[in-house]
Amino acid sequence: MRVKCLIIGSGPAGYTAAIYASRANLAPVLIEGPQLGGQLTTTTEVENFPGYPDGVEPFTMMDDMRRQAERFGTQFVSGIVTKVEFAPNPSPLTPHRVWVEDTDLYEADAVIIATGASAKYLGLESERTYRGRGVSACATCDGFFYRKKTVAVVGGGDTACEEANYLAGLCEKVYMIVRKPYLRASAVMQERVLNNPKIEVLFEHNTLQLTGEGKVQGADLIYRKGEPDEEQRHIAIDGFFLAIGHHPNTELFKDYIARDAEGYIITHDNSTQCYQPVTGNLSPVTPLPGIFAAGDCADPHYRQAVVAAGSGAKAAIEADKYIKSL
Ligand SMILES: Cc1cc2nc3c(=O)[nH]c(=O)nc-3n(C[C@H](O)[C@H](O)[C@H](O)COP(=O)(O)OP(=O)(O)OC[C@H]3O[C@@H](n4cnc5c(N)ncnc54)[C@H](O)[C@@H]3O)c2cc1C
């Protein structure tokens, strides 16, 4: 199938790009991917997306975005992109190529990548049981629900320290569960955490399981003082925040576009334009015409739905300008 604009991903970035691209008459096709509606569908309520003064159930919000894109003519395809071949010097005769489920080939003048980034979890069964009921991977998003309560943050890097400090501004008490006998964060972040009277760092602790009646009420931990010397303990908590990193869903594009060491797509200068990869420590400078990235797959910093939606709008505006220049 030959299209002007192909969008990969059905989260806030992909749907917003679809609204803008369809209103610009680009007749976009959007590939929904493995998680219809994106990451937000793993939480229970969204209170910080503008336009919903009483908060909104995430499935409703994502369905609203989808219907808005549909109204202007976006075509949705259920399936996963499994292979791409981006043309280094694309033209209407040599377009970019994208395969869905290995079989269906789409040829496009412009491709907007909006594949998001998945939060890393510990992999405990109880973590899955309580997801959205005390387990969260986003303090900025869900911290407000735990005002004056006790929470735990898992992780010992900069993000974990940042999240612990943020939560300490809202909560009664914050435990930090750190696997190692030290924090990996920068000196200044460590200092902030260690000097905050609301934060208690539990070094050399691992989580065994979460407990509670229908929601998180506690965590069983194991304290390893050096093998075989270990001790189990229980902490009473209302929330359990993962801060052990994210995995950008960009592996598929690695041969064609520049990514940073963690896999986030590199864009420059307030644009969503993608660049060709370079080897070594050089900064990517050669644009890959017609390939744009929006949302969390290119954003290691903010990871918020409204920011992802904003960058989706930017990507569609840039794709439109590019297509009109062909
Ligand atoms: C528990 C939790 C709670 C959150 N709460 C809030 C909140 O209250 N407010 C807020 O602003 N933000 C919140 N966030 C963050 C928000 O969900 C993200 O910032 C936002 O969803 C990013 O949007 P995105 O479109 O970039 O990516 P995503 O929402 O991650 O969507 C990525 C899309 O790409 C698709 N995809 C992936 N790989 C492929 C492939 N190979 N082929 C085709 N499609 C593919 C997926 O199916 C998915 O549809 C929360 C996040 C989490 C994890």
The ligand as a Tripos MOL2 file, in Angstrom:
@<TRIPOS>MOLECULE
LIG
   53    58     1     0     0
SMALL
NO_CHARGES

@<TRIPOS>ATOM
      1 C1          1.7780    3.6990   35.1200 C.3       1 LIG1
      2 C2          1.8770    4.9520   34.2870 C.ar      1 LIG1
      3 C3          1.0440    6.0280   34.5940 C.ar      1 LIG1
      4 C4          1.1280    7.1810   33.8370 C.ar      1 LIG1
      5 N1          0.3100    8.2310   34.1440 N.ar      1 LIG1
      6 C5          0.3940    9.3770   33.4410 C.ar      1 LIG1
      7 C6         -0.4310   10.4920   33.7690 C.ar      1 LIG1
      8 O1         -1.2460   10.4350   34.7060 O.2       1 LIG1
      9 N2         -0.2810   11.6140   33.0160 N.ar      1 LIG1
     10 C7          0.6190   11.7110   31.9990 C.ar      1 LIG1
     11 O2          0.7000   12.7550   31.3510 O.2       1 LIG1
     12 N3          1.4180   10.6730   31.6710 N.ar      1 LIG1
     13 C8          1.3360    9.5180   32.3680 C.ar      1 LIG1
     14 N4          2.1590    8.4690   32.0670 N.ar      1 LIG1
     15 C9          3.1410    8.6210   30.9840 C.3       1 LIG1
     16 C10         2.4450    8.4710   29.6250 C.3       1 LIG1
     17 O3          1.7630    7.2420   29.6170 O.3       1 LIG1
     18 C11         3.4710    8.5240   28.5090 C.3       1 LIG1
     19 O4          4.2530    9.6850   28.6180 O.3       1 LIG1
     20 C12         2.7770    8.5440   27.1560 C.3       1 LIG1
     21 O5          1.8820    7.4580   27.0340 O.3       1 LIG1
     22 C13         3.7840    8.4870   26.0100 C.3       1 LIG1
     23 O6          3.0700    8.4870   24.8220 O.3       1 LIG1
     24 P1          3.6910    7.8910   23.4730 P.3       1 LIG1
     25 O7          2.6300    8.0530   22.4580 O.co2     1 LIG1
     26 O8          5.0100    8.4790   23.2340 O.co2     1 LIG1
     27 O9          3.9670    6.3540   23.7650 O.3       1 LIG1
     28 P2          3.0580    5.1690   24.3400 P.3       1 LIG1
     29 O10         1.8770    5.6610   25.0720 O.co2     1 LIG1
     30 O11         3.9980    4.2700   25.0480 O.co2     1 LIG1
     31 O12         2.5400    4.4370   23.0120 O.3       1 LIG1
     32 C14         3.4440    3.7110   22.2230 C.3       1 LIG1
     33 C15         2.6490    3.0460   21.1220 C.3       1 LIG1
     34 O13         3.5440    2.4550   20.1950 O.3       1 LIG1
     35 C16         3.0590    1.2060   19.8180 C.3       1 LIG1
     36 N5          4.1830    0.3820   19.3600 N.ar      1 LIG1
     37 C17         5.2780   -0.0180   20.0220 C.ar      1 LIG1
     38 N6          6.0410   -0.8010   19.2410 N.ar      1 LIG1
     39 C18         5.4070   -0.9020   18.0420 C.ar      1 LIG1
     40 C19         5.6740   -1.5960   16.8280 C.ar      1 LIG1
     41 N7          6.7610   -2.3490   16.6450 N.pl3     1 LIG1
     42 N8          4.7600   -1.4830   15.8260 N.ar      1 LIG1
     43 C20         3.6610   -0.7090   15.9450 C.ar      1 LIG1
     44 N9          3.3800   -0.0270   17.0770 N.ar      1 LIG1
     45 C21         4.2320   -0.1320   18.1030 C.ar      1 LIG1
     46 C22         2.3520    0.6590   21.0490 C.3       1 LIG1
     47 O14         1.3640   -0.2930   20.6860 O.3       1 LIG1
     48 C23         1.7160    1.9280   21.5960 C.3       1 LIG1
     49 O15         0.4550    2.1030   21.0220 O.3       1 LIG1
     50 C24         2.0740    7.2750   32.7710 C.ar      1 LIG1
     51 C25         2.8860    6.1890   32.4550 C.ar      1 LIG1
     52 C26         2.8040    5.0290   33.1970 C.ar      1 LIG1
     53 C27         3.6710    3.8570   32.8280 C.3       1 LIG1
@<TRIPOS>BOND
     1     1     2 1
     2     2     3 ar
     3     2    52 ar
     4     3     4 ar
     5     4     5 ar
     6     4    50 ar
     7     5     6 ar
     8     6     7 ar
     9     6    13 1
    10     7     8 2
    11     7     9 ar
    12     9    10 ar
    13    10    11 2
    14    10    12 ar
    15    12    13 ar
    16    13    14 ar
    17    14    15 1
    18    14    50 ar
    19    15    16 1
    20    16    17 1
    21    16    18 1
    22    18    19 1
    23    18    20 1
    24    20    21 1
    25    20    22 1
    26    22    23 1
    27    23    24 1
    28    24    25 2
    29    24    26 1
    30    24    27 1
    31    27    28 1
    32    28    29 2
    33    28    30 1
    34    28    31 1
    35    31    32 1
    36    32    33 1
    37    33    34 1
    38    33    48 1
    39    34    35 1
    40    35    36 1
    41    35    46 1
    42    36    37 ar
    43    36    45 ar
    44    37    38 ar
    45    38    39 ar
    46    39    40 ar
    47    39    45 ar
    48    40    41 1
    49    40    42 ar
    50    42    43 ar
    51    43    44 ar
    52    44    45 ar
    53    46    47 1
    54    46    48 1
    55    48    49 1
    56    50    51 ar
    57    51    52 ar
    58    52    53 1
@<TRIPOS>SUBSTRUCTURE
     1 LIG1         1 GROUP 0 **** ****
